[in-house]
Amino acid sequence: MHVYRKLRRSLIWRLGGYRKLALCAFILILCGVLYYHRAPVLQTGMRQVWDGSMITKNITGASCGVSCPSGQIAFMIKTGHGMNVGPTICFNSKIVFSPELENTGRGINAVFINPDTLEIKDQQTFDTYLDVYPLLRYTRDKVPRNTLVLAASFDEVSEGLKEEGRNVFIAMGSRLISEVHFRDAFMLVGQMGLKQGHAIEFHQSREASAFAGSIEKYGCFGLPMGPIGDTEEYLPSVQIVGAIQPGRDLKNCGVPSGCADGQTSVLVDTGDNDKISPKICVDGKIVVDKQVNDAGRGFNMVVIDHVSFKVKSISRFDTYSKDSLNLEFFLDKLEPDDIVISVVNDDGSRKLSLHAKELLNQLGSSMVQNLKFRDVWYFVGQQGIKGFTAHEKISYAGYDGEWPKNLHSSFCVHRKLVGLKVAPDPGGYRNEGRRAFCKKYDGYADFCEASKIDKTISPVALVDKSLLNNPVFDVPIIIIPGMDHNALVRTLETTIMQPGVQPALVTVMWDEKSVEHAELADLFSYNNHSLSGSLSYIDQMQKAIIAGWELYPEAKYLIVLEEEIVLAPDFLSFLGQSLVVVDSDATLLGVSAWNYNGYDTTSGDRTLVYRVEEFPGLGFLLKRSVFETYMKSRMSICCSGRVWEGWGLGGEDVVGEIIVPDVSRIYRQPYQTWNTDEDYLTELFNKPRLTNLEAGMSLKGLSHLMEGSYDNLLHKALESAGILTVDQLKTCVTGKEQLLYVPVEIKSVFAVYFEQSSSQDFSLLNKLCQCFGLYSVKGKKPRNLHKGIIRFFFDRREGILVGSTSQEFYRHKPADFQALKIQDSS
């Protein structure tokens, strides 16, 4: 007590009282706090770390910018900044990485040091944005326990880091690596095997910025940095079946005649769904099977010696539930000329990495990159093969997860596999886009049928050399869907099948309410264009035609495909041949691929074409000049109904005709509607029709389609035509029976002359049309008229119906020949 009082009096006397004593104490505490934040001493190991913003730079004689006590090592680490400024790492007076050295790269930049000699053994950059495998392989194979590691991030490190990559840093003593996310900054000083939490490390989150701010730290540390333990808990290792279990014998592994010298027999079986195990047989012995060497889900791998054909190892890698790193390490450790047999069962794709696929490619695989969910696959490759193996197959699962067809095969394998220069046919193709579409949308029964789901959708090359450079292949095509989505599929499919078609010139004009039509167009590599919502199809069609011309302002022609049609194989060929004439004749407005009178009994000459006054529509080619003159500003007047109802194209001032084929080049599915005009629609679409199914048809007499020439052709035909008499027609026009044939004495062309009271009197002509089976509806005008006559094909002959008001052609009636009169039909 006496000593305490004496010390108190001394301090008060020297410091001037209690207040000064308290002030001194406060200053001492403050200095301690400042020193703590300036140079924190971590709990394990001797180290000091300063922030770059607080330390005095370029200390004379200092190592890496700091002076360290004896027995400690100096370092400086500055992480990269953004995408352009790389990191800096200085160790023990040596700058190893820096932007000035131009040796940094995206990902983790790391220095590896011998802890005993402090010699820098290596420096590496690992682009963990793309792939973590190089980091894992390097640290597992080349970084011994206790190795000192300095690491700094640059740009982005987390995208491909995965759990295994983070475990590498945990094995170096990191605790913060689990917090590193997209474009964060991270630095570390650690040792391989260091207990977690004992590394010197810092993490900076990017938060709302594009990139995290740069971390800059200087410091000193001693070795060891903390407790050094085992790394097996964190670094992956290859698991191989221990003692290989012998399975049952299978003679020659199922190869009927056995294998020659220098070969061994192999059987592979992928199993069936997740119930039946896969099988592998080598040299007459089952080595992988149910309860034999761990057969099961994922990659079942057998390695055999290329000289003795003895099984060296058997492994299974469940890449459905675990990353494929163990598989990658396994493949990386193969010895030269090792033969590898692999069978995938159940699913092996879920966590299969790109690098694993690349390693299998190096062994000769050409198909593993196509492996998807529940696909099965077998493969026999070899380390060092040049080219592709011949022993590989893949079987695809259904788009909705249905189990694939089992693969089972027995064959002989040579000691040295001879690689193929060209990849073998995989026996199938996976159409990912089509699968995704079918999974998203219901109701496409045929398009999404399992046997068709993976079929490629690609254009057909032009075979007919006579059509090379034909302008029709540069004409834009617009497709205007209706409500029937399966009908749209048929239109899209038969369009892509047109030889010479350019998908880039095809545009699907879809109503804004039908987004799936746009996605369907994408599968065919067609363009798609959204139209504002429409209440009727004709409204949508008008918008589509206007939009089509606007999308292709330089186009001279436009091809229009209406709803629910199927194109004939020579649809484009027909238009291309006709276009040559249309381009030369101003009186031709366009071409229609559909014939009003193209029924199975009233058409049949696939090379024959006509000029007609009506515009049949459905699938047609139109001139821009016609659109500009007769349609553009009067769509609601000219074209307010469906095309087959008769577009006026502006009224009586229209001068021109349309080319149509005798045999239609499109087929329209039977019309289903609540329309009250059912007789008219039934007559048009529900009677049996003839559509050309042959490709490469050459049209005849195209030059005769020109104005003037066409009439001369008709005059010549009528001059030599056989004439059907009133007696021959009377039973037909009275409705008692339909005419079934033409008298045999008429060889090529027949004519029928009939009287009219006026040019608009079609009463008798309608009866004649009904007699021959042509389009005929009460109260409707006959179709395919040209200056008062109708031309058609009947009983393998060309027929011409000539009315009396068509004076130009009626004059060919012999003076003594009696024309058919209305009285004859009653």
Secondary structure, DSSP 4 states (H G I P E B T S, - for coil): -HHHHHHHHHHHHHHTSHHHHHHHHHHHHHHHHHHHHHS-B-SSSSEEEEETTTSPSS-TT-BTTB---TT-EEEEEE--BTTTB--EEEETTEEEE-TTTT---SEEEEEEE-TTT--EEEEEEE-TTT-SHHHHHHHHHH--TT-EEEEEEES--STTTHHHHHHHHHTTT-SSGGG--TT-EEEEEEETTBPTT-SEEEEE--TTSSSPPPPEEEEEE-SS-S-B---TTTS------SSPPP--B-GGGG-TT---TTEEEEEEE--BTTTB--EEEETTEEEEBTTBSS--SEEEEEEE-TTT--EEEEEEE-TTTS-THHHHHHHHTPPTT-EEEEEEES---TT--HHHHHHHHHTT-SSGGG--TT-EEEEEEETT--SB-S-EEEEPPPTTSPPPPP-EEEEEEESSPPPBSSPPP-S----HHHHHHHHH----TTTT-TTTTT----PPPP--GGGTT-GGGGS-EEE---S-HHHHHHHHHHHHTSTT--GGGEEEEEETT-HHHHHHHHHTT-EEEEE---SSHHHHHHHHHHHHHHH-TT-SEEEEE-TTEEE-TTHHHHHHHHHHHHTT-TTEEEEES--TT-BTTT---TT-EEEESS---SEEEEEHHHIIIIITT-HHHH-SS-GGGT--TTSTT---EEEEESSBSEEEPPP----S-HHHHIIIIIS-B-B---SSPPPS-GGGGSTTHHHHHHHHHHHH-EE--HHHHHHHHTTSS------TT--SEEEEEE--SSTT--HHHHHHHHHHT----TTS--SSEETTEEEEEETTEEEEEEETT-HHHHTTS-TTSPPB-GGGG-
